[in-house]
Amino acid sequence: MTSLVIRTMLDAIAAVPYLLGFHPSRSLVVIGFEGSMPGSCAARIDLPACEAAARTASVLAGHGFRRALLLGYGPADEVAESAAAMHAALGSAGVTVAEAARVADGRYWPLTPDCPPEGVPYDVSASTIAAEATFAGRVVLADRDELVRSVQPLDGPARAAMRRATQRAELSEPGDDPVALLDRVLARAYVGVLATDDEVARLGVQLTDLRVRDEAWLRLDDEAPAADIVFWRDVLRRVEERYAPAPASLLAYAAYSAGDGGLANVALDRALNADPTYTMAVLLHEVMDAGVPPSKLSKSRTRDRHREAS
């Protein structure tokens, strides 16, 4: 879900890169609005998108969205076929398609019989969406590949240094209370100071304890997760792969709370590639696949488990 207010096709075109975190290609983007909750919801499907139409329509209708915009990026025939399938699925689910268009090279082509062959030029600077998104801390990468790279492990000297730090962490005595270490590095991160290699290595090892992982989860700020995203992305990129599932899942949750489904998805890919059975990642994957808002995830159950164990 996002708080960006989309009123027109121009707003939608301007918003899509910020909603996804990257500029889409060979994609159909569905934006639901006028729902039971404030804001809008965006879903991106690879072209051809026909097979995913019914599930996407079901998710939007299930969250009470009454209207939708369709934007296609790619060859005209693939966009038209996918948009037609999505239009039909949304209609069957009770969601009205307000507009549909193919977008390319500074123009858009409404998917209507009377669409001019030269398309309609647009200027996203005429929309306030970019300014609103930038003020909210959203960034746009060149493409999905760049987004994937943004959560990949560091290499070169940085990787060698982290490998040594991890060996020290694995061989050392437990030392500090793990939660105290977590609180200390988070407090510094929130004022722009990243953790040292040794701190990240110890944190990676300690997060294999689910109680420590859950304490980190409880500390994520659902309302303003930007600092958490920076912190957990940095930790994820620095830990050794065997310690990736916990920070990757925490990053995914923070990103999803921010409405950044693209980053959440690539973070979950990291978690599940490292451990396909990691419970938090599996849960988040199911939640995101169903389009459940992160606010519906109950951290209270984690708090209850902690109280019961005390």
C-alpha positions, 0 to 999 in steps of 0.5 A: 500500500502507498500513501501517494495520491493518484488522480490521473493517468499522468500521476500514475505514470509518474508514480509507477517507478516510485511504487516499484523502486525501479523503471519497469520493462516488459511489465503490466502494472495494476494500480488499485484505488478507491478502496476501503483503505486510504492510498493505492496498491500497485502490482507488477506482473511480467509480460505476458500477464494473462495467467496472473490476471485472476489472482491479481484481480482477486487480491485487489477486490479482496481489499475493497478496491473499486477502480484500477489503472492498467499501465503496460511497458513492452511490445504493443501486442503483448501489452494489449493481450495482457491488459485485455485479460486483466481488464476481464478479470478485474471486471469479473471481480467487480473492479472497474478499469478507469483507464489502460495505456501502454507507456514508452519513450515519453508517450502513452497510448490509451488502449482504446479503438480511437487511440492516435497512432502517435500516442500522447506525449507526457511530462511527469514534471507536471505531476506532483507525484515525483516531489511527494515521493522524493520527500518521502525518501523513495528512490528509483533505480534504473531497472529491476536488475539494479534493485537485485544488485542492491541487496547482493553481498559485498565483494572484494576487500569488504568481503574478505574483511567480513569473512575474517570478522565472522570467523572471530564472531563464531570463535569468540565467547558470547560476550555482550547481551545480544539484545544490548548489541542490537540496541546499540548498533540500531541507536547509532544507525538511526543517526547515520553511523553504520555498525563495524564489521565485528558488530555486524558479524556478531549480530549475524551470528546472534540473529540465528537465535529466533528470540534475538531475531524477534526482538529485532522484528519488534524494533522495526518502525512500521510508520517510518521504516526508512532508517531500518531499510538502510540498516538492514540492507547494509547488514544483509550485504555484509553478513556471510550467506549462511547468516542472510535469512534473518537480516533479509527477512527483516529488510523485506518486512521494513520495505513492505511496511514502506510500500516498497514491494520491489525491494521486499521481493528481492530481499525475500529472494535472498532469504529463501535462496539461503534457506528455502524453509526459513519461517519468517521469509515463507510467511512474508512471501505468503502475506505479500503474495496475497496482498495483505497489508503489513499492518495486519501482521501481528507482532503482538503474538511475538510479544506474547511469546516473549512474555510466556517465555519470561 
